[in-house]
Amino acid sequence: MNQRIIQEAAELFFKKGIRAVTMNDVADALGISKRTLYEHFHNKEELLRECLKHHYQSHKKQIEQLEEEASNPVDIMHRHFRYHVIRINEYHPNFAQELQKLHPNIWNTLVAELVEDREKYTMDLISEGVRQGYFREDTDSWVASKMLFAHVDLLSDTDTFPPERIPRSDLFRQIITSFLRGLSTEKGFKEVENLFYNPKHESYV
């Protein structure tokens, strides 16, 4: 039952936003009583925390499967991009802002831990790209990782980038390709062009 609740609640939170979803909504979606829901999760924040942990671990497992056939760090980044761009419209555009504002305890603990884990992974990937000659030798992997996620956060800035002006999938592509071109050697640049602008590589995710 715990897993059923987490899966249903996560779908509601990501689709509708955190503010819009109540514990009643979750109970109704599952066809259970509110009392039964509270027997498993004491409040909305506890449920939300478990949803985020489950989502991150599920996402991490799927990404690891995608990476098994990747040939180099740029290929891995492209697979990450394809994975996310296909799913980007499944997430409410204000999810991150609502999480930070409405549940600062989660934001400052769990989310901070997940971000640290994600940045460390990206640093290692960029360093490997430097080692293989795809990224410039003067690349600082720590700075580059911070820059990448700062730019990706712009996807949530609907004031600066209104969705009706530019779809988030198109914005995401421009963010990632601009970032990679800035890091790339000639070898890396050719791989970026081959992967991100070649329709034959669009289908494996």
N, C-alpha and C positions, 0 to 999 in steps of 0.2 A: 504493500500500500504506500509506503514511503516513496518508492521510486515512481509510482503512478502519480502521486501528488506533485513530486518535483518536476517530472516531465511536463505535466499539464500546466503547472504554475509558470514554469520557465517560458513556455510557448506564449502564454498570456502576457507576461511581463515584457518579453522582447517585442511582441507584436503591438501591444496597446500602450506600452509605457508603464512605469512603476506607479505613478500617481493614480492612473485610471483603474487599476486593478485592486479590488478589495478581497478580503478573505471569503466573503460571501460569493464573489465571482468565481473563485477557485473551487469552492465547494459545489456550486451549481454546475460548473463545467464537468466535474467529476461525478455528479449525481450522488453526492454524499451529504450528510448533514454538517453544519458548521461545527457542531460538537465533536463529530468524528475527526474533522480536520484539525481542531485544536488539541485533540488527544495525541496527534503526531507532531504538530508544530505549535509552539506556544503563542507565536505572534507572526506578523507579516515579515518582520526583519529577519527572524530566524529562518523562515521559509526562503526568503530571498537570498540569504547567504548560502544556503544549501543548493539553491538553483544555480548560482554563479559557480560554485565549486564543481558541481556536476557538469555544467556546460563547458568549463575550462578543460576538465579532464577528458571529456568526450571529444572536444575540438583537438586537443593535443594528440589523442590516439589516431584520429582521422588524418591529421597532418603527417604523422610519422609514417602512416601507410602510403601517403602520396609521395613521400620523399624516397621510398625504397628504390624507385626506378629513375630518380633524378641523376643527371650526369655531372652536374657541377653546381656551385653555390647560386649562380644566376638562375639556373633551371629550378632550383629549390624555391627561390624567391618568386619565380613566375608561377609555380604550383600553389604557393601560398596565395598569391594574387588571384588566381583563377578560383580557388576555393572560396575566398571571401567575396569576390565580385558577384559570384552566382548567388550568394546568400545575403548580400548587403541589404536588399529590400525587405528581408525578414525581420530586421531590427528597427525599432522605433528610433527616429533621428535624435530624440532628446533623452534617450535612455541614460547615457553617461552623465549628463547634467543633472537629471533627476536623482540618480544614484548618489552623486556627490552632495547634492543639496539636502535630500530627504533622509539619507542614511549615511552620515559622515563616519560613523563607527565602522561600517563595512568598507567604505572608501579608504579610510586611513589604515586599515589593518589588512583585510583579505585582498582588496584590489591592489594595494601597495605591494604585497607579496607576489601577486600574479604578474604585475608589471615588472618587478625586479627579475623574476624568472624569465619573462619574455625578452627583456633587454639583454640579459646575459646570453641567452640563446642567439640573439641577433648579432651580438658582438662576436661570438665564436664563428658564426656564419660569415660575417664580413672579413674577419681575420683569415679564414680559410680561402675566401675569394682573393685576398691579397696574395696569399701563399701560392695560389694556382695561377696568378697573373691576370685575373679578371678585373681586379680593382687596383688602384694606384698604390704604390709602396708608401706614400706619405699619408695614407688614410689612417686616421685615429678611430679605431673601431668603437670606442666609448662615445666619442662625440657624434660619430655617424649614426649610431643606434639611437641616441637621444634625439637627433635631428629627425630621423625617420618617423619616430612615434609622435613627435611634436607636430609634424606635418599631417600624419594620419588623423590626429585629433581634429584637424580642420573639417573632417567629414561631418562632425557634429555641429559645426558652426553654421547654422542655417541662415543667420543674419548676413554673414559675409558671402556665403555661397547658397543662395536660395535654390531648393530642389527644382523649382519650375524654370530656373535659368540654366542650371547644369545638373543633369542626373548624377546621383552620388557615384554610380558605377564609372561614369566618365571622369569625374573628379578624382576618383581613386586611381584610375589608370594614369592620369596626368601626374599625380603626386608620386607614384611609384617609379614611373619611367624617368621623370625629371631627377629624382633622387639617384637612381642607378646610373644615369648618364653622367652625373656629376662625379661619381666614384670611379667610373670605368676607365680602363686602359682601352686601346684600340681593339684588343681582343674581346674585352668585356662589352664594349659598345656594339660590336657586331652580334654578339650573343643576345643582347637586349633587343636589338632590332629584329633578329630572327625569331625570338620567342614571343615578344609582346605585340608584334605587328604581322604575324603569320597565321592565317586562319587554320592551318593544319594542326597548330598546337592549342587550339581552343577547346578541344573536345574531350581531353582525358580526365577532366575533373567532373 
